[in-house]
Amino acid sequence: MRINGIKNINNAYKVNATDRISKVSKIKKEKDSLAISDVAKELQIAKKAVKNTPDIRYDKVNDIKKRMQSGSYDVTAKEVADKIIDRYFDKRR
């Protein structure tokens, strides 16, 4: 048995290739977009606020310095211990 029509196979390939090209060209091109969630926006605002806040609250520091120099700054050992315990457990959470 002899198979004729090798030219037809090549022709079929060409027809398929042109069909694929025409299908690809019909696909609509969409632009990329980016959406930032409300939580992320709020986080950005909070981050800026923290960045603009000074690390040292000089008004409090100066007040305590003045009270220490005048002798009116009185902190009990219990108050110090309570603060140490509070900070210890806050960091463990």
MDTraj code that builds the backbone (N, CA, C; nanometers):
import mdtraj as md
import numpy as np

residues = "MET ARG ILE ASN GLY ILE LYS ASN ILE ASN ASN ALA TYR LYS VAL ASN ALA THR ASP ARG ILE SER LYS VAL SER LYS ILE LYS LYS GLU LYS ASP SER LEU ALA ILE SER ASP VAL ALA LYS GLU LEU GLN ILE ALA LYS LYS ALA VAL LYS ASN THR PRO ASP ILE ARG TYR ASP LYS VAL ASN ASP ILE LYS LYS ARG MET GLN SER GLY SER TYR ASP VAL THR ALA LYS GLU VAL ALA ASP LYS ILE ILE ASP ARG TYR PHE ASP LYS ARG ARG".split()
xyz = np.array([
    [0.0846, -0.1174, 0.0000],
    [0.0000, 0.0000, 0.0000],
    [0.0890, 0.1234, 0.0000],
    [0.0569, 0.2153, -0.0787],
    [0.1359, 0.3355, -0.0914],
    [0.0527, 0.4544, -0.0443],
    [0.1179, 0.5410, 0.0367],
    [0.0473, 0.6591, 0.0867],
    [0.0927, 0.7791, 0.0060],
    [0.0001, 0.8405, -0.0557],
    [0.0279, 0.9612, -0.1329],
    [-0.0203, 1.0829, -0.0529],
    [0.0290, 1.1916, -0.0904],
    [-0.0232, 1.3140, -0.0309],
    [0.0653, 1.3721, 0.0769],
    [0.1936, 1.3574, 0.0686],
    [0.2827, 1.4194, 0.1651],
    [0.2669, 1.5707, 0.1563],
    [0.2403, 1.6191, 0.0386],
    [0.2175, 1.7624, 0.0225],
    [0.0954, 1.8062, 0.1030],
    [-0.0021, 1.7222, 0.1148],
    [-0.1222, 1.7558, 0.1914],
    [-0.0913, 1.7698, 0.3403],
    [0.0018, 1.6904, 0.3911],
    [0.0407, 1.7005, 0.5323],
    [0.1056, 1.8354, 0.5570],
    [0.1960, 1.8763, 0.4698],
    [0.2588, 2.0080, 0.4823],
    [0.1548, 2.1183, 0.4733],
    [0.0592, 2.0999, 0.3872],
    [-0.0456, 2.1997, 0.3718],
    [-0.1309, 2.2081, 0.4988],
    [-0.1588, 2.0944, 0.5585],
    [-0.2375, 2.0920, 0.6819],
    [-0.1632, 2.1644, 0.7939],
    [-0.0325, 2.1480, 0.7987],
    [0.0473, 2.2181, 0.8996],
    [0.0375, 2.3690, 0.8803],
    [0.0456, 2.4133, 0.7587],
    [0.0382, 2.5571, 0.7305],
    [-0.0986, 2.6133, 0.7705],
    [-0.2032, 2.5393, 0.7449],
    [-0.3384, 2.5836, 0.7809],
    [-0.3500, 2.5948, 0.9329],
    [-0.3005, 2.4954, 1.0064],
    [-0.3039, 2.4998, 1.1531],
    [-0.2245, 2.6170, 1.2075],
    [-0.1095, 2.6434, 1.1513],
    [-0.0247, 2.7531, 1.1987],
    [-0.0955, 2.8862, 1.1801],
    [-0.1594, 2.9056, 1.0688],
    [-0.2297, 3.0329, 1.0462],
    [-0.3512, 3.0445, 1.1373],
    [-0.4178, 2.9342, 1.1659],
    [-0.5317, 2.9366, 1.2594],
    [-0.4847, 2.9784, 1.3979],
    [-0.3731, 2.9219, 1.4429],
    [-0.3207, 2.9568, 1.5760],
    [-0.2840, 3.1045, 1.5839],
    [-0.2216, 3.1547, 1.4799],
    [-0.1818, 3.2961, 1.4792],
    [-0.3043, 3.3853, 1.4846],
    [-0.4068, 3.3523, 1.4111],
    [-0.5270, 3.4359, 1.4114],
    [-0.5980, 3.4284, 1.5471],
    [-0.5948, 3.3133, 1.6143],
    [-0.6563, 3.3011, 1.7461],
    [-0.5794, 3.3824, 1.8498],
    [-0.4485, 3.3812, 1.8427],
    [-0.3666, 3.4558, 1.9374],
    [-0.3872, 3.6053, 1.9185],
    [-0.3991, 3.6501, 1.7967],
    [-0.4144, 3.7930, 1.7719],
    [-0.5506, 3.8442, 1.8183],
    [-0.6479, 3.7565, 1.8339],
    [-0.7813, 3.7967, 1.8803],
    [-0.7887, 3.8127, 2.0326],
    [-0.6900, 3.7632, 2.1062],
    [-0.6906, 3.7723, 2.2526],
    [-0.6709, 3.9177, 2.2926],
    [-0.7558, 3.9635, 2.3840],
    [-0.7463, 4.1012, 2.4303],
    [-0.6283, 4.1151, 2.5260],
    [-0.5538, 4.2213, 2.5074],
    [-0.4401, 4.2470, 2.5947],
    [-0.4869, 4.3334, 2.7113],
    [-0.4565, 4.2886, 2.8324],
    [-0.4927, 4.3643, 2.9522],
    [-0.3673, 4.4219, 3.0147],
    [-0.3826, 4.5398, 3.0745],
    [-0.2698, 4.6028, 3.1418],
    [-0.2567, 4.5463, 3.2824],
    [-0.1340, 4.5426, 3.3313],
    [-0.1098, 4.4994, 3.4678],
    [-0.1611, 4.6065, 3.5635],
    [-0.2082, 4.5616, 3.6791],
    [-0.2549, 4.6578, 3.7782],
    [-0.2126, 4.6111, 3.9169],
    [-0.2106, 4.7051, 4.0088],
    [-0.1704, 4.6770, 4.1455],
    [-0.2739, 4.7369, 4.2383],
    [-0.3193, 4.6589, 4.3351],
    [-0.4171, 4.7074, 4.4327],
    [-0.3602, 4.6876, 4.5727],
    [-0.3595, 4.7943, 4.6504],
    [-0.3102, 4.7880, 4.7877],
    [-0.4313, 4.7823, 4.8806],
    [-0.4319, 4.6856, 4.9699],
    [-0.5463, 4.6677, 5.0595],
    [-0.5540, 4.7804, 5.1619],
    [-0.6711, 4.7946, 5.2223],
    [-0.6903, 4.8977, 5.3247],
    [-0.5996, 4.8742, 5.4447],
    [-0.5793, 4.7486, 5.4806],
    [-0.4919, 4.7157, 5.5938],
    [-0.3490, 4.7602, 5.5647],
    [-0.3033, 4.7373, 5.4429],
    [-0.1676, 4.7774, 5.4051],
    [-0.1543, 4.9294, 5.4064],
    [-0.2587, 5.0001, 5.3631],
    [-0.2558, 5.1464, 5.3653],
    [-0.2477, 5.1983, 5.5093],
    [-0.3270, 5.1383, 5.5981],
    [-0.3229, 5.1780, 5.7389],
    [-0.1867, 5.1480, 5.7998],
    [-0.1278, 5.0362, 5.7615],
    [0.0048, 5.0001, 5.8107],
    [0.1095, 5.1016, 5.7644],
    [0.0988, 5.1484, 5.6418],
    [0.1907, 5.2507, 5.5922],
    [0.1774, 5.3797, 5.6722],
    [0.0546, 5.4194, 5.7049],
    [0.0316, 5.5414, 5.7827],
    [0.0903, 5.5259, 5.9224],
    [0.0683, 5.4100, 5.9844],
    [0.1222, 5.3850, 6.1187],
    [0.2746, 5.3841, 6.1164],
    [0.3322, 5.3262, 6.0142],
    [0.4779, 5.3198, 6.0026],
    [0.5371, 5.4605, 5.9899],
    [0.4726, 5.5465, 5.9129],
    [0.5197, 5.6845, 5.8995],
    [0.5090, 5.7584, 6.0329],
    [0.4003, 5.7341, 6.1055],
    [0.3825, 5.8008, 6.2347],
    [0.4908, 5.7581, 6.3330],
    [0.5215, 5.6299, 6.3365],
    [0.6261, 5.5807, 6.4264],
    [0.7617, 5.6362, 6.3851],
    [0.7856, 5.6445, 6.2563],
    [0.9136, 5.6957, 6.2069],
    [0.9328, 5.8424, 6.2467],
    [0.8244, 5.9189, 6.2485],
    [0.8335, 6.0613, 6.2803],
    [0.8318, 6.0896, 6.4302],
    [0.8037, 5.9882, 6.5114],
    [0.8017, 6.0051, 6.6565],
    [0.9439, 5.9899, 6.7102],
    [0.9871, 6.0816, 6.7947],
    [1.1245, 6.0705, 6.8476],
    [1.1375, 5.9507, 6.9418],
    [1.2581, 5.8939, 6.9463],
    [1.2838, 5.7791, 7.0330],
    [1.2838, 5.8191, 7.1804],
    [1.3279, 5.9394, 7.2076],
    [1.3378, 5.9860, 7.3458],
    [1.2374, 6.0988, 7.3659],
    [1.1565, 6.0860, 7.4679],
    [1.0600, 6.1916, 7.5010],
    [1.1290, 6.2879, 7.5983],
    [1.1936, 6.3873, 7.5411],
    [1.2770, 6.4792, 7.6198],
    [1.1974, 6.5546, 7.7262],
    [1.0701, 6.5812, 7.7024],
    [0.9917, 6.6512, 7.8035],
    [0.9822, 6.5685, 7.9314],
    [0.9603, 6.4383, 7.9178],
    [0.9542, 6.3508, 8.0355],
    [1.0911, 6.3366, 8.1016],
    [1.1936, 6.3193, 8.0184],
    [1.3292, 6.3025, 8.0715],
    [1.3696, 6.4264, 8.1508],
    [1.3471, 6.5436, 8.0948],
    [1.3834, 6.6676, 8.1636],
    [1.3037, 6.6866, 8.2922],
    [1.1766, 6.6489, 8.2903],
    [1.0940, 6.6589, 8.4119],
    [1.1497, 6.5690, 8.5227],
    [1.1839, 6.4462, 8.4882],
    [1.2380, 6.3524, 8.5887],
    [1.3737, 6.4021, 8.6391],
    [1.4568, 6.4552, 8.5500],
    [1.5870, 6.5097, 8.5929],
    [1.5683, 6.6218, 8.6953],
    [1.4759, 6.7109, 8.6667],
    [1.4509, 6.8225, 8.7595],
    [1.4010, 6.7706, 8.8938],
    [1.3108, 6.6730, 8.8910],
    [1.2570, 6.6184, 9.0160],
    [1.3648, 6.5452, 9.0945],
    [1.4553, 6.4754, 9.0228],
    [1.5645, 6.4055, 9.0921],
    [1.6601, 6.5064, 9.1576],
    [1.6907, 6.6133, 9.0863],
    [1.7823, 6.7145, 9.1394],
    [1.7220, 6.7883, 9.2589],
    [1.5916, 6.8070, 9.2551],
    [1.5272, 6.8772, 9.3669],
    [1.4958, 6.7828, 9.4832],
    [1.5055, 6.6505, 9.4591],
    [1.4788, 6.5530, 9.5642],
    [1.3319, 6.5147, 9.5768],
    [1.2495, 6.5578, 9.4839],
    [1.1060, 6.5246, 9.4920],
    [1.0683, 6.4014, 9.4098],
    [1.1643, 6.3395, 9.3468],
    [1.1371, 6.2187, 9.2678],
    [1.1513, 6.0985, 9.3589],
    [1.0397, 6.0350, 9.3883],
    [1.0414, 5.9236, 9.4823],
    [0.9722, 5.8035, 9.4188],
    [1.0501, 5.7014, 9.3940],
    [0.9973, 5.5780, 9.3365],
    [1.0305, 5.4657, 9.4332],
    [0.9285, 5.3890, 9.4694],
    [0.9509, 5.2793, 9.5641],
    [1.0064, 5.1574, 9.4915],
    [1.0658, 5.0690, 9.5667],
    [1.1205, 4.9448, 9.5110],
    [1.0088, 4.8593, 9.4531],
    [0.8915, 4.8645, 9.5142],
    [0.7772, 4.7876, 9.4640],
    [0.7369, 4.8365, 9.3251],
    [0.7367, 4.9671, 9.3022],
    [0.7018, 5.0221, 9.1709],
    [0.8034, 4.9780, 9.0653],
    [0.9302, 4.9796, 9.1011],
    [1.0343, 4.9346, 9.0077],
    [1.0159, 4.7867, 8.9755],
    [0.9928, 4.7060, 9.0784],
    [0.9736, 4.5619, 9.0584],
    [0.8512, 4.5350, 8.9713],
    [0.7432, 4.6084, 8.9946],
    [0.6212, 4.5904, 8.9138],
    [0.6481, 4.6206, 8.7662],
    [0.7222, 4.7261, 8.7395],
    [0.7544, 4.7619, 8.6008],
    [0.8422, 4.6551, 8.5350],
    [0.9380, 4.6035, 8.6114],
    [1.0256, 4.4982, 8.5569],
    [0.9439, 4.3749, 8.5221],
    [0.8564, 4.3350, 8.6113],
    [0.7708, 4.2171, 8.5872],
    [0.6796, 4.2413, 8.4674],
    [0.6185, 4.3593, 8.4613],
    [0.5295, 4.3898, 8.3483],
    [0.6032, 4.3825, 8.2154],
    [0.7198, 4.4414, 8.2085],
    [0.7977, 4.4399, 8.0832],
    [0.8422, 4.2992, 8.0474],
    [0.8775, 4.2200, 8.1464],
    [0.9208, 4.0830, 8.1217],
    [0.8087, 4.0038, 8.0558],
    [0.6885, 4.0133, 8.1100],
    [0.5769, 3.9356, 8.0562],
    [0.5251, 3.9944, 7.9251],
    [0.5392, 4.1233, 7.9035],
    [0.4998, 4.1830, 7.7753],
    [0.5875, 4.1324, 7.6622],
    [0.7161, 4.1153, 7.6886],
    [0.8080, 4.0686, 7.5843],
    [0.7901, 3.9209, 7.5538],
    [0.7386, 3.8453, 7.6474],
    [0.7218, 3.7004, 7.6259],
    [0.6003, 3.6697, 7.5402],
    [0.5086, 3.7602, 7.5254],
    [0.3852, 3.7350, 7.4480],
    [0.4099, 3.7388, 7.3032],
])
top = md.Topology()
chain = top.add_chain()
for i, resn in enumerate(residues, 1):
    res = top.add_residue(resn, chain, resSeq=i)
    for name in ("N", "CA", "C"):
        top.add_atom(name, md.element.get_by_symbol(name[0]), res)
traj = md.Trajectory(xyz[None], top)
